[in-house]
Amino acid sequence: MRLRTLLGDHPCTAALKNGSIRSDSVTLDFADYSPTHKGFKPMVREQAFDVSEMAIVTYLMAKSFGKPMVLLPSVVMARFQHTFALYNARAGTLTPAGLNNKRVGIRSFTTTTGAWLRGILANDYGVDLDSIDWVTFEDAHVAEFRDTTVRAPQGRQIVQMLVDGELDAVLGEKSEHPDLKPLFPEAAAEERSWFAKHGVMPINHMVVVSQKLSDTNPDAVREVHRLLDASAATSPAAPRFNAEEMRRSLQLIIHYCTQQKLIPRAFAVDELFDDVTRALW
């Protein structure tokens, strides 16, 4: 069985994409999107793939609008988020707690990195997210989401707007520009402290399958999951989550998304899976 597949180039997918891990029953036909997140919109809006990498916040939003896809317990990207926030030091020192009433840029309000960072800022630093003027550059992958942010002028680049003083800070970016400094000045220490407090490694991307595939060919879904696990096992750099660690991370991002009104209610983690994929934990 041939499956239309979107998977980025990650340590956990390398063996699958180079053909050293393969299956006798399914063939993954890889679509070419660079960066990979460019393929999330066609998956959500058009069900373009049978198997797809998916930002977890995009999946939560898609589920809230009844999109026909189901989550696999397969993490392909997870990372701490604190290093992905910058400010322009030419305007003076800015701390996380000082973001209230500032003008902050982000690629899209619905990015997973943005949701994690806003959750950290609100819950660990007391930032009033509603006081911030959010400036965005792209719409949400989920077309039905009502985006109330200010859209940046056509053709402008997020980091350049920060350099030019048109933004006070940006989330979801890194830069070597000498004027730009990390919003969390001791990011590694902040990450260790945050992990000690929450016991969570933030999940960015997981894998989904179409609901149709899960309904009509559960054996193929199970085989996809086996392939993903086998590929991840070949790389020491692949994300490693046991069931409880994955559950804690999903619970926290669900909480953050609910706080930020990205989803209308907090899902139970088990709701993110169907009978086929829930049994794969």
N, C-alpha and C positions, 0 to 999 in steps of 0.2 A: 504494500500500500504506500503510495506516494503522498507526502504531507507538505503543504506549503508552509514554510518555516521562516521565522524571523528570530535570529539569535545574534547578538553582538560578539565581538572578539574579546573573550574573557579567559582567565586561566581555567575556569571550570568548563568552558565550552571548547577549548582548543582541540582536545582529542576527538571530539565529536565532529568538529568542522574540518579537521585535516584527514578524517577517514580512518583513523586508527581504532576508533570505537564505532562499531556499526551493528546493524540488526539484520536478521534474516526475514523479518516480517514487515518492517516499515523502512522507507527511504525518506530522509529529510531533504527537501528541495529548498536550499537556502536563498532567500531574497537578499538583495544587496542594497542596504540603506546605510548611509554614513552622514552624520552619526546615527546610531541605531534608533534613537528616540524619534527620528523622522518617520519611522514605520508605525509608531503607536497610534497616530491619528487614523490611518487607513484601517488598522485592526479594529479600533473602537467604532469607527463610523461606517465601515463597509465590510467588516468581518473578512479582511483580506487574506488571513492566514489560518491554518488549522492549528498551528503551534506558534506561540509568540512570546518573546521576552516582553515584559510589561512593567512600567513604573508602578509601584504599589499604590501610590495616591491616584494615579490614573485608573487603576483597576477598581479601587474603592468608589471613585466617582462614577465609573461606568456601571458598576453593580447597582448603585443607587438609582440609575436611570434604566435598569433592566436590560443592559446589553448582554447578548447571548454568549458569554464566555465564563469559564470556571478556572479557579486557581489551582495550580499544582504546588505541593510543598517543596519547591525547588528554588533556592536563592541563587541568583547569578551575580548580584552586586550588593555589597553592604559596606558601609564605611562610617566613621565618625564625620560629623558635619562642620565642626567649629572652624576649620581652616578655609571654608568657602564663604567668607564674609570679609569685605574690604571697606575702608573709608579713605578719604583724601586728607592726608595729614597737613597739607598746606592751609587748611581751614582751622587747624587746631586739633587737639586730641579728642577723639570720640570713643566712648566706651559703650558696651552693649546696653547698659542701663540708661545711656543718654540718647537713645534713638527716638524717644517720644517726640512727636510733632516734626520729625525729620522727613526728608524726601528720599525714598529708598527704591532703588531699581532692582528688578528681578526679571529673568527672561520671560517667564509666565507665572502668574500668581499661583498656578496649580502644580508647579514642579515639586517633585518629592523632596529634593534638597531644601527648597524654600519652605515647605510645610514642616520639616524637621527643625529647621533653624527658627522659624517663627514660634514653634512650640517651645523650644529651648529659651528663646528670648522672653516669651510671655510667662512661662512657668518657673524659670530659674532666675530671671533677672527683673521680673516685674514690669516688663514693657507693655504699654497699652497699644496693642496692634491696631486698634481702630483710630488712634491718633496719627498714625503714619500716612503720608501721602505715597501710595504705591504706584510706581511707574513700570509698566510692562511693555514687552516687545513682541509677544506672540499670544495668540488666543489659546484656549484650553484644547486638549485633545478631544474632550467630550463636548460636542457642539451645543448640547442643551444647557450647559453651565452658564449662568448669567454673570459675566465679569464686569464688576463696577470700578475697576482700576482705571487710571489715566494711561492712555497708550502713548508711548514715546513717538516723536515725529518720525515719519517714514524715512528709512535709510540711516537713522542714527544707531550707533553701537553703544552697548551698555557701559563697557569699561571706558570708552572715550568720553561719554557724558559725565562719568565720575571724575575723570582727569580734568575735564573742562569746568568742573564746579557746578554742573547742573543737577547733580545728585549728591546727597550727603553720604550715602553708603550703597553698596550693592550686596545682594545675597546670591550664592550659587556660582561665584566666579573666583578665579585666581589670576594674579598678574604680577609681573616682575617690575612694573613701572615704579620708579623711585619715589614718587609722591604718594603711592598707595600703600597703606599699612593694614595688617590684619585687625579686624574689629575685636577679636579675642587675642590679645597680645601674647599670651602664653598658651597657645592653642593646645599643645600636647598635654600640658598640665590640666587645662580645663577639661579635656576629653577624659583623662583618667579620673578626675573628680566626678564628672557627670556619670561615668560608667559605675563608679563606686556607689553613687546615689541611686541610680535607676536599674542597674544590672541589665542594660539593653545595648546590643549592637544594632544601630539603625539599618534597617533593610531599605535599599533603594529599588532594586529590580528583582522580580520573580518571573515565573513562567506561567502562562495561561494556555488553555486549549479552548477551541470553540465548543459551545454547548452541544452543537450537532455532533461533533466527533465523540464527545463523552457519552451522549445518548445512544449513538448508533454503533460505536465500536470501542467499548471500554477496554478491550484487550490492547488496542493500539495506544490508548492513553497510558495504560500501565507500562507498555513497552517504551514509550517516550520517557516516562519517569525513570525507568531502569537505565536508559541510555544517558540521561542527564546525570544520574548518580554515578554511573561508571566513568563518565568523562571527568566529573569533579574529583573522583578518587585518584586520578592520575596526576593531579597537581597539588602540591603543598600550599599553593597560594589561593586555592579555591575557598570560598566562604564555607565555614563549618558551623552548622546550627543543629543542636538537638531539638526535639519537639518542644520542650519547655522554653528554650531560648527563642525559638521562632515565635511561639505564642506570645511571649512577653513583648517582643518587638512589634508584632502586629497589633497587640492591644494598645500599645502606646501611640502608634501612628494613627490608629482609629480614633483614639481620644483627641489627639491634636487636630485631626481633620474635622471632627465634630465641633470642637472649640472654634475653629476657624471658618465654620459654615461651608466647608467644601463638600460635606455630605450632611443629609438632613437628620440622621440619627446614628448612634453608635452601633455598628454591627457586632454581634458575637463572632469570635474568630471562626467557629465552626460553620457559620453562615457563608463564609467565603469559599467553601468547598462544596462539592456535591457528594453523593454517596460513593462514587467511584474514586474521586481524588482524596476524600477524607480518609479512606482506608489505606492510603499510601504513606501516612505519617509514620 
